[in-house]
């Protein structure tokens, strides 16, 4: 009778362990899938920021996606000044080639990315650097730097 009770008990423990392993596997798969999706979205967003600012001169997009700290650094007048500076250079000779990637501060959480593009204008070149993150709910612009070269 004791042997039957012990085997029944160890069988129940084995079932519980299997269920826990399956649940851990599902959780890891979900976190990894979410991480890959966030990385794709962040990459698209970083490239879209440069596209909207350089090719479209879209000040509304810029204003709508600034982080709270950047809103203080770039009030509406500074946003317009940046767009005016970009627009003065004219249209780029070709769409900018954007380099950058998304990294995660912890293995699955706190994604952020840095993107860079060199733009060739008819009279000079320019560089743009953009830092983005996804703290809660949506992607945002954390930093931006635009530098135009001397006229050729």
HELIX and SHEET records of a PDB file:
HELIX    1   1 UNK A    2  UNK A   50  1                                  49    
HELIX    2   2 UNK A   51  UNK A   56  3                                   6    
HELIX    3   3 UNK A   59  UNK A   64  1                                   6    
HELIX    4   4 UNK A   68  UNK A   73  1                                   6    
HELIX    5   5 UNK A   76  UNK A   88  1                                  13    
SHEET    1   A 4 UNK A  97  UNK A 104  0                                        
SHEET    2   A 4 UNK A 111  UNK A 120 -1                                        
SHEET    3   A 4 UNK A 125  UNK A 133 -1                                        
SHEET    4   A 4 UNK A 140  UNK A 148 -1                                        
END                                                                             
